[in-house]
């Protein structure tokens, strides 16, 4: 076999054809000329510009679709509200109050009470900078839990005469929504507030609890945080009775008509025509001892709302304004005037029926509130002067018969004669027409007046920021000197009105000491000497007054100062120009000659004392035999 390879013509021709095809392909794939490149770049730029100018229909459609899908996944039926609403706020304003309502949550984010200033001359805001929140928490039929405070409402503001109407709608569609409806009138602190739903019976899950939550941190407005905190309370009306929570407390209550977050002189109130049931109320003392705290207390209510035919329908009302008794009592049938805190029982009765009517009459023609306090004090002292006269008359009678009572003490010494001694002393007092209680009753009668005015002056908003002499605010303490340190129970300042009141109390008690000594029966064996205790009280009481009232309303200290001065003057006149001890002595001697008719009560008392005396004598006799 020959090893030489033969030439293959067919293969050679095939290779030439393949090479030619490759050369042709390479020539057809050469880059285009420069003018053609420029044209293509311009077309691309123009296309981009057109997209930016016209909004890239494809991109926007895709973006909107994705956003809508995300909202749908998050909010379900309420995705419509998020896509058709936008952020913003609306203002409702009249001559008394200004409210700002946010689209997000449809809630009040600012509540300004006009015509008032804080202690440092700033506007009075009850709601501002997220210190309050109003929210309805509910479940949906597609298994979502939503909060209105997170959702966007659509506002529509209209005016009907002098009534401004703001409709805030949380929409599922144009015909289905949850609505907050605000109605504000001129010259009124109250704002109508309705919560209702339309067409949501298949959207809101009625088998789950729907909860209303309203929370507020009360801003500080007054100079004395301690005093403001003392008069700040959570009030509510349930079962037709007004009650309140303690400083720090929580409670579950039903049949609630209204709740009031009181901050001394200003209140935030929510009332409802449909009572709240099973409501959780909470009050927390936020400030504590921090004198620089911005807040006083935190308040809150969480209450379930009921559906009617699958829909919400609650007619409510907001009140942001002063805690003014004269104003609140005009809201008839609400009992809101009780949050003015005039005291309970007889103390509140005196304030409502006597002191407020007298005060309202005086302020009608007197513009100086310090003078009004002085005139009120004069009126009170004149009304109480007969009581003071009775007290002095009893004192004078006791002074006349005191020698006889001392003789009885000498005649019946020792513990074994205690009952007989007491019986004889009571007989002398009865013939003289005087009793130990005659000295106590006048003092007891003055106590309700004391406690009533103790509530009247610090809670009456008319005294707020009204000046008199060196006091620039009669509702708060006056300051003549600021201490560089704090004295326990006294404070870091010196108030002059409490000092004057304490001095007046000292002289009043000094002058009254002799009268009190006369009213006391002679000291008996085994009994404490009350005269020594009274001597200590003369010094102890003014000091207590000085410490106790240093942080209280200067108007209250002014009242006690003037009251004690007038009492001293009245006592001086009664003692020196009204009571005649010689005539009293003659009258007593004349009474002794007359037979004393005993009442049945007196007969039973004497019989009991006689029986006790006989038992005591028998016991003593048995003891002596042993």
C-alpha positions in Angstrom: 0.0 0.0 0.0 1.3 3.4 -1.1 1.6 5.8 1.9 1.3 9.1 -0.2 -1.9 11.0 0.3 -3.8 12.0 -2.9 -5.0 15.6 -3.6 -8.8 16.0 -2.9 -10.2 18.6 -5.3 -13.7 18.5 -3.9 -12.4 19.4 -0.4 -10.3 22.3 -1.7 -13.4 23.8 -3.5 -15.4 23.5 -0.3 -12.8 25.3 1.7 -12.7 28.2 -0.8 -16.5 28.6 -0.7 -16.5 28.5 3.1 -13.8 31.2 3.3 -15.7 33.4 0.9 -18.9 33.2 2.9 -17.0 34.2 6.1 -15.4 37.2 4.3 -18.9 38.3 3.2 -20.4 38.0 6.7 -17.7 40.0 8.3 -18.1 42.8 5.7 -21.9 43.0 6.3 -21.4 43.4 10.2 -19.2 46.6 10.1 -20.2 49.5 12.3 -22.6 52.2 10.9 -21.2 55.6 9.9 -21.1 58.5 12.4 -24.2 60.5 11.1 -26.3 57.4 11.6 -25.1 57.0 15.2 -26.0 60.6 16.0 -29.4 60.2 14.6 -30.0 57.1 16.8 -28.8 59.0 20.0 -31.2 61.9 19.3 -34.0 59.5 18.8 -33.3 57.8 22.1 -33.0 61.2 24.0 -36.2 62.4 22.5 -38.0 59.2 23.5 -36.7 59.6 27.1 -37.8 63.3 27.2 -41.2 62.3 25.9 -41.5 59.7 28.7 -40.6 62.3 31.4 -42.9 64.9 30.0 -45.8 62.6 29.4 -45.4 60.4 32.6 -44.2 57.1 31.1 -47.6 55.5 31.0 -46.3 52.0 31.3 -44.1 52.8 34.4 -46.9 54.8 36.2 -49.4 52.1 35.5 -47.1 49.5 36.9 -46.1 51.7 40.0 -49.8 52.5 40.8 -50.8 48.9 40.4 -48.1 47.8 42.8 -49.0 50.5 45.3 -52.7 49.6 45.1 -51.9 46.0 45.6 -49.8 46.9 48.7 -52.6 49.0 50.1 -55.1 46.3 49.3 -53.0 43.8 51.2 -52.6 46.1 54.2 -56.0 47.8 54.5 -58.4 45.6 52.5 -61.6 47.6 51.7 -60.2 50.7 53.3 -57.4 50.9 50.7 -59.8 53.1 48.8 -59.5 55.8 51.6 -55.7 55.7 51.4 -55.7 56.1 47.6 -58.3 58.9 47.4 -57.2 61.0 50.5 -54.2 63.0 51.3 -52.5 64.4 54.4 -53.5 67.8 55.7 -55.7 69.5 58.4 -58.8 71.6 58.8 -59.5 74.4 61.3 -62.7 75.1 63.2 -62.7 78.4 65.0 -65.1 80.7 66.9 -64.6 83.5 69.4 -63.9 81.1 72.3 -62.0 78.1 71.0 -59.9 77.0 68.0 -59.7 73.3 67.0 -57.4 71.8 64.4 -58.5 68.4 63.0 -56.0 66.2 61.2 -56.9 64.2 58.1 -54.9 61.4 59.6 -57.2 59.8 62.1 -59.9 62.5 61.7 -59.0 63.6 65.3 -58.4 66.9 67.1 -54.6 67.6 67.2 -54.8 71.1 68.6 -57.4 72.7 71.0 -56.7 76.3 71.8 -58.8 78.0 74.5 -58.9 81.7 73.6 -59.0 84.7 76.0 -56.8 82.9 78.5 -53.0 82.7 79.1 -50.8 80.4 81.1 -48.9 81.6 84.2 -46.0 82.4 81.9 -48.2 84.3 79.4 -48.4 81.6 76.7 -51.6 80.6 74.9 -53.7 77.9 76.7 -53.6 74.7 74.6 -55.4 71.7 76.0 -54.3 69.6 73.0 -51.0 70.1 71.2 -47.9 68.3 70.0 -49.4 64.8 70.3 -50.4 65.0 74.0 -53.8 63.5 73.0 -55.2 60.8 70.8 -58.6 59.7 69.7 -58.9 56.3 68.1 -61.5 53.6 67.2 -60.1 50.1 67.0 -62.1 47.6 65.0 -61.9 44.3 63.0 -62.9 43.8 59.4 -64.7 40.9 57.8 -61.5 40.1 55.9 -59.6 39.4 59.2 -57.8 42.7 59.6 -57.5 44.9 62.8 -57.4 48.6 61.9 -57.0 51.8 63.9 -58.7 55.0 62.7 -55.7 57.1 64.0 -53.5 55.5 61.3 -56.0 56.0 58.4 -56.6 59.0 56.2 -60.0 60.7 56.2 -61.4 63.0 53.5 -62.5 66.4 54.9 -65.5 68.5 53.7 -66.1 71.9 55.4 -69.4 73.6 55.0 -71.3 76.4 56.8 -75.0 76.3 57.8 -75.8 79.8 59.1 -73.4 80.4 62.0 -72.7 76.7 62.3 -69.5 75.3 60.8 -69.8 71.7 59.8 -66.8 69.5 59.1 -67.4 66.0 57.7 -64.4 63.7 57.9 -65.0 60.5 56.0 -63.0 57.3 56.0 -64.1 55.8 52.7 -64.6 52.3 51.4 -66.3 53.8 48.4 -68.0 57.1 47.7 -71.2 55.6 49.1 -69.7 53.6 52.0 -67.7 55.2 54.8 -67.0 55.9 58.5 -67.7 59.5 59.3 -66.7 61.9 62.1 -68.9 64.9 61.9 -67.9 68.1 63.8 -70.4 71.0 64.3 -69.2 74.3 65.9 -71.4 77.2 66.8 -70.5 80.8 67.6 -70.1 81.7 71.2 -70.0 78.1 72.5 -67.2 76.0 73.9 -69.1 72.8 73.0 -68.6 71.2 69.6 -71.0 68.6 68.3 -69.3 65.3 67.4 -71.1 62.4 65.7 -69.5 59.0 64.9 -71.5 57.1 62.3 -71.0 54.6 59.5 -72.8 54.0 56.3 -72.8 50.8 54.3 -70.1 49.1 56.4 -72.3 46.3 57.9 -70.5 43.9 55.6 -67.1 45.4 56.2 -66.9 45.9 60.0 -66.7 42.6 61.8 -69.6 42.9 64.4 -68.4 39.7 66.2 -65.2 41.5 67.4 -65.1 44.2 70.0 -65.0 47.8 68.6 -63.1 50.0 71.1 -63.0 53.8 71.5 -59.8 55.1 73.1 -59.4 58.7 74.2 -56.1 59.6 76.0 -54.7 62.9 77.1 -51.7 64.1 79.0 -52.7 67.3 80.8 -50.5 70.3 80.2 -49.4 72.5 83.1 -51.0 76.0 83.0 -50.6 77.4 86.5 -47.7 78.7 88.6 -48.0 76.2 91.4 -47.8 72.7 90.0 -48.6 71.2 93.4 -51.8 73.2 93.7 -52.8 72.5 90.1 -52.2 68.8 90.5 -54.3 68.9 93.7 -57.3 70.3 91.9 -56.9 68.1 88.7 -59.2 65.2 88.7 -60.9 62.6 86.4 -64.6 63.2 86.7 -67.4 61.1 85.1 -71.2 60.8 85.3 -72.5 57.3 85.6 -76.0 56.1 86.7 -77.0 59.7 87.0 -74.4 60.5 89.6 -71.1 62.4 89.3 -68.0 60.7 90.7 -64.3 60.9 90.3 -61.1 58.8 90.3 -58.4 59.3 92.9 -55.1 60.9 92.0 -53.8 57.6 90.6 -56.6 55.1 90.0 -58.3 53.0 87.5 -61.9 51.6 87.4 -64.3 49.8 85.1 -67.7 51.6 85.0 -70.9 51.3 83.0 -73.8 53.7 82.0 -71.4 56.6 81.5 -72.9 59.8 80.1 -69.6 61.9 80.1 -66.0 61.9 81.1 -64.1 65.0 82.1 -60.3 65.4 82.2 -60.1 68.3 84.6 -56.9 70.4 84.8 -57.7 72.7 87.7 -59.1 75.7 85.7 -59.6 74.0 82.3 -61.3 70.8 81.3 -61.5 68.5 78.3 -64.9 66.7 78.2 -66.5 64.1 76.0 -70.3 63.5 76.4 -72.4 60.9 74.7 -76.1 60.6 74.2 -75.6 56.8 74.1 -74.0 55.8 77.4 -70.7 54.0 77.4 -70.7 50.6 79.1 -68.0 48.5 80.6 -65.6 51.4 80.2 -62.1 51.3 81.6 -61.1 54.6 83.1 -57.6 55.5 84.1 -55.9 58.5 85.9 -52.2 58.6 86.6 -50.3 61.3 88.5 -47.8 62.2 85.8 -46.1 65.2 87.5 -45.4 63.7 90.9 -42.9 65.9 92.8 -41.2 67.2 89.6 -41.8 71.0 89.9 -40.5 71.5 86.3 -42.9 68.9 84.7 -44.7 70.0 81.6 -47.6 67.8 82.4 -49.9 67.2 85.4 -51.8 64.0 84.9 -52.5 61.5 82.2 -56.2 60.5 81.6 -57.7 57.7 79.5 -60.9 55.9 78.6 -61.3 52.7 76.7 -64.9 51.7 76.0 -66.5 49.3 73.6 -68.9 50.7 71.0 -72.1 48.9 70.0 -73.4 48.4 66.4 -77.0 49.3 65.6 -78.1 47.2 62.6 -74.5 46.6 61.7 -73.6 50.3 61.8 -72.0 52.7 64.2 -74.3 55.6 65.3 -73.1 57.7 68.3 -74.0 61.4 68.9 -71.4 63.0 71.1 -70.0 66.4 72.1 -66.6 67.8 72.8 -65.9 70.6 75.4 -62.6 72.3 75.5 -62.8 75.3 77.9 -62.6 76.8 81.4 -63.9 74.9 84.4 -66.2 77.8 85.2 -69.1 77.0 87.6 -71.2 79.9 86.3 -70.7 78.6 82.7 -71.1 74.9 83.4 -74.3 75.3 85.3 -75.9 76.8 82.2 -75.6 73.4 80.5 -78.9 72.2 82.1 -79.4 68.5 82.8 -75.7 67.6 82.4 -74.4 68.1 86.0 -71.2 69.3 84.5 -71.1 72.1 87.1 -70.1 69.5 89.7 -66.6 69.3 88.2 -66.1 72.8 89.5 -65.5 71.1 92.8 -67.3 73.3 95.3 -67.2 70.7 98.0 -69.6 67.9 99.1 -72.6 68.1 101.3 -73.2 71.3 103.2 -70.0 72.8 101.9 -71.1 72.7 98.3 -74.6 73.8 99.4 -73.2 77.0 101.0 -71.0 77.7 97.9 -73.9 77.3 95.5 -76.6 79.0 97.4 -74.8 81.8 99.3 -71.2 82.5 98.3 -71.5 82.3 94.5 -74.7 84.4 94.4 -73.1 87.0 96.6 -69.9 86.9 94.5 -71.8 87.2 91.2 -73.7 90.2 92.6 -70.5 91.9 93.8 -68.5 91.4 90.6 -71.4 92.9 88.7 -70.4 96.4 89.9 -66.9 96.0 91.3 -63.9 95.3 89.1 -61.3 94.7 91.7 -61.4 91.1 92.9 -59.3 91.8 96.0 -62.1 94.3 97.1 -64.7 91.7 96.3 -63.0 89.2 98.7 -62.9 91.9 101.4 -66.6 92.7 100.9 -67.5 89.0 100.9 -65.6 88.6 104.2 -67.5 91.5 105.7 -70.8 89.9 104.6 -69.8 86.5 106.1 -68.7 88.1 109.4 -72.0 90.1 109.7 -74.0 86.9 109.0 -72.0 85.0 111.6 -71.9 87.8 114.2 -75.1 86.5 116.0 -73.3 83.2 116.5 -70.3 85.0 117.9 -72.6 87.0 120.2 -74.2 83.7 121.5 -70.7 82.3 122.2 -69.7 85.4 124.2 -73.0 85.4 126.1 -72.4 81.8 127.1 -68.9 82.7 128.1 -70.1 85.6 130.3 -72.7 83.3 132.0 -70.0 80.7 132.7 -67.8 83.4 134.2 -70.5 84.4 136.6 -71.3 80.8 137.8 -67.6 79.7 137.8 -67.2 80.4 141.6 -70.2 78.2 142.4 -68.7 75.4 140.3 -65.4 75.7 142.1 -67.2 75.4 145.5 -68.9 72.2 144.3 -65.4 70.8 143.4 -64.2 71.5 146.9 -67.4 70.1 148.5 -67.2 66.8 146.6 -63.5 65.9 146.2 -62.1 62.6 145.0 -63.0 60.0 142.3 -65.7 58.4 144.4 -67.7 61.7 144.2 -67.1 62.3 140.5 -70.7 61.4 139.5 -72.2 63.5 142.3 -69.9 66.4 141.5 -70.9 66.3 137.8 -74.6 66.2 138.7 -74.4 69.3 140.9 -72.4 71.2 138.3 -75.0 70.4 135.7 -77.7 71.6 138.0 -76.0 74.9 138.5 -75.5 75.3 134.7 -79.1 74.4 134.1 -80.4 77.0 136.5 -78.1 79.6 134.8 -79.5 78.7 131.4 -76.1 77.7 130.1 -74.4 74.4 129.1 -70.9 73.4 128.0 -72.3 72.7 124.5 -73.3 76.4 124.2 -69.6 77.2 123.7 -69.0 74.4 121.2 -72.0 74.9 119.0 -71.0 78.4 117.7 -67.5 77.1 116.8 -69.0 74.1 115.0 -71.4 76.3 113.1 -68.4 78.2 111.7 -66.6 75.1 110.4 -68.8 74.6 107.3 -68.2 78.2 106.3 -64.4 77.6 106.8 -64.4 74.5 104.6 -66.8 75.9 102.0 -64.6 79.0 101.4 -61.5 76.7 101.4 -63.0 75.3 98.2 -64.5 78.5 96.8 -61.4 80.7 96.4 -58.9 78.2 94.9 -61.3 76.8 92.3 -63.1 80.0 91.2 -61.6 80.8 87.8 -62.7 84.5 88.1 -59.8 85.0 90.6 -57.3 83.5 88.2 -54.6 86.0 87.3 -56.4 88.8 89.0 -54.0 91.0 91.0 -54.4 92.8 94.3 -51.7 94.8 96.1 -48.5 92.7 95.8 -50.3 89.5 94.7 -50.4 89.2 91.0 -52.7 86.1 91.0 -55.3 85.6 93.7 -55.8 82.0 92.6 -52.1 81.2 93.4 -49.6 82.1 96.1 -48.1 85.5 96.4 -44.3 85.9 96.5 -42.4 88.7 98.2 -39.1 86.8 98.5 -37.7 83.8 96.6 -35.6 81.5 98.7 -32.4 80.0 97.4 -33.4 76.6 98.9 -36.6 74.7 99.7 -38.0 74.3 103.3 -39.9 71.1 103.8 -43.7 71.6 104.0 -43.1 75.3 103.4 -41.6 75.8 99.9 -39.0 77.9 98.2 -40.7 81.3 98.6 -42.1 83.6 101.2 -45.8 84.6 100.9 -46.9 87.7 102.8 -50.7 87.1 103.0 -50.2 83.9 105.0 -47.9 85.8 107.4 -50.5 88.5 108.0 -53.2 85.8 108.4 -51.1 84.0 111.0 -50.4 87.2 113.0 -54.2 88.0 113.0 -54.9 84.4 114.2 -52.4 84.8 117.0 -54.1 87.9 118.3 -57.5 86.5 117.8 -56.6 83.4 119.9 -54.9 85.5 122.5 -58.0 87.7 122.9 -60.2 84.6 122.8 -58.2 82.8 125.5 -60.1 84.3 128.4 -63.4 83.5 126.8 -62.3 79.9 126.4 -61.1 79.7 129.9 -64.5 80.9 131.1 -66.3 78.2 129.1 -64.3 75.4 130.7 -65.5 73.9 133.9 -63.0 73.9 136.7 -60.4 71.2 136.4 -61.5 68.0 138.1 -59.4 65.3 139.7 -57.8 62.9 137.1 -58.7 65.2 134.2 -56.2 67.0 132.0 -55.8 70.8 132.5 -57.2 72.2 129.2 -56.0 75.7 130.0 -52.4 74.6 129.5 -53.2 73.0 126.2 -54.9 76.2 125.0 -51.8 78.2 125.8 -49.8 75.9 123.5 -52.5 76.2 120.8 -52.1 80.0 120.7 -48.6 79.5 119.3 -49.0 76.3 117.5 -52.0 77.3 115.3 -50.5 80.4 113.7 -47.3 78.4 112.8 -49.4 75.7 111.2 -51.4 78.3 109.3 -48.1 79.9 108.1 -46.8 76.6 106.7 -50.1 75.3 105.4 -51.1 78.3 103.4 -47.8 79.4 102.0 -48.5 77.5 98.8 -52.2 78.1 98.6 -54.3 80.7 96.8 -53.4 84.2 98.1 -57.2 85.0 97.9 -57.8 82.4 100.6 -55.1 83.9 102.8 -56.5 87.4 102.2 -59.9 86.2 103.3 -58.6 84.6 106.6 -56.6 87.7 107.3 -59.5 90.1 106.9 -61.9 87.6 108.6 -59.7 87.4 111.7 -59.3 91.2 111.9 -63.1 91.7 111.7 -63.7 88.9 114.3 -61.3 90.7 116.7 -63.2 94.0 116.1 -66.6 92.4 116.6 -65.4 90.6 119.8 -64.1 93.9 121.2 -67.4 95.6 120.6 -69.5 92.7 122.0 -67.3 92.4 125.1 -67.1 96.1 125.9 -70.4 97.5 124.6 -73.0 94.8 124.3 -72.6 92.3 127.1 -73.3 93.5 130.7 -72.1 91.0 133.2 -74.0 92.6 136.1 -77.3 92.1 134.2 -76.3 88.6 133.4 -75.6 87.9 137.1 -78.9 89.3 138.1 -80.8 87.3 135.5 -79.1 84.1 136.7 -80.1 84.8 140.4 -83.6 85.4 139.2 -83.6 82.1 137.3 -82.4 80.2 140.4 -85.6 81.2 142.2 -87.8 79.8 139.5 -88.6 76.1 139.4 -86.9 74.3 136.6 -89.1 72.2 134.5 -87.2 69.1 133.4 -87.6 67.5 130.0 -88.2 63.8 129.7 -84.7 63.4 128.4 -83.3 65.4 131.4 -85.3 63.2 133.8 -83.9 60.0 132.2 -80.4 61.4 132.3 -80.7 62.4 136.0 -82.1 59.0 136.8 -79.3 57.3 135.0 -76.7 59.4 136.8 -78.4 58.8 140.2 -78.3 55.0 139.5 -74.7 55.2 138.5 -73.9 57.2 141.6 -75.6 54.6 143.9 -73.7 51.8 142.2 -70.5 53.6 142.7 -71.3 54.2 146.4 -72.1 50.5 146.8 -68.9 49.4 145.2 -66.9 51.7 147.4 -68.7 50.4 150.5 -67.9 46.8 149.6 -64.3 47.7 148.9 -64.0 49.4 152.4 -65.4 46.2 154.1 -62.6 44.1 152.5 
